[in-house]
Amino acid sequence: MFKHIKAVIIDLDGTMLDTAPDFLVAINRMRKEFGLEAIDIVTVKLFVGKGSENLIHRILALDYAEAQIIRHFEAAMASYQKHYLAINGDYSALYPDVIQGLQAMQAKGLRLACVTNKPIAFATPLLKKKGLSPYFELVYGGDSLARKKPDPMPLLQVCTDFDLPPAQVLAIGDSSNDAIAARAAGCPVLSVPYGYNHGEAIQNIRSDGIVETLLEAARLISID
């Protein structure tokens, strides 16, 4: 049991939603504009999780040298954002027991925050579209603060907002970004095994445990 927990910080992509299909569509529409061949979803999943800038840089690096990446980056980013906003959430799906897990956490009186590296302009409408918005008091995107995960800043900001010590705020995510940020912030952290994690084995993450679903995580939490 995770005891004396008062709040939970939950990641978005790869933790609550399988958004890789959204990324795939937007990226391939951008690549088509640049005359580049479509890529597959396996490749996309390797690049997700460290923010849009990193994503587009790595996508361009599949075809361009660094000098070309710099030259094309701004236009590629604008194209990607245009296409992503147009389809945001259309191809993504909730992972099993996400809603049930959030409901179970709320039933225990836990305060919930979503911290994602997805830009806030993408994250907010996506949460609303998938019926997740009502569960979260706070939402921070990758561009909401000066630094994003794996930096602890967003998690520490949630602790400040909730007026809670990090030891009473559990983080849940699918990647090393989440675990590194939580460790640095002083928060306990759980990992889910079904997300993206940059192609690395989830067992290699230094978290406090692996849970199959958010509902399983909720069952491990005690507020006392």
Secondary structure as UniProt FT lines:
FT   TURN            3..4
FT   STRAND          7..10
FT   TURN            14..16
FT   STRAND          17..18
FT   HELIX           20..33
FT   TURN            34..35
FT   HELIX           41..47
FT   TURN            48..49
FT   HELIX           52..61
FT   TURN            62..63
FT   HELIX           66..87
FT   TURN            88..90
FT   STRAND          93..94
FT   TURN            96..97
FT   HELIX           98..107
FT   TURN            108..109
FT   STRAND          111..115
FT   HELIX           120..129
FT   TURN            130..131
FT   HELIX           133..135
FT   STRAND          138..140
FT   TURN            142..143
FT   TURN            149..150
FT   HELIX           153..162
FT   HELIX           166..168
FT   STRAND          169..173
FT   HELIX           176..185
FT   STRAND          189..191
FT   HELIX           197..199
FT   HELIX           202..204
FT   HELIX           214..220
//
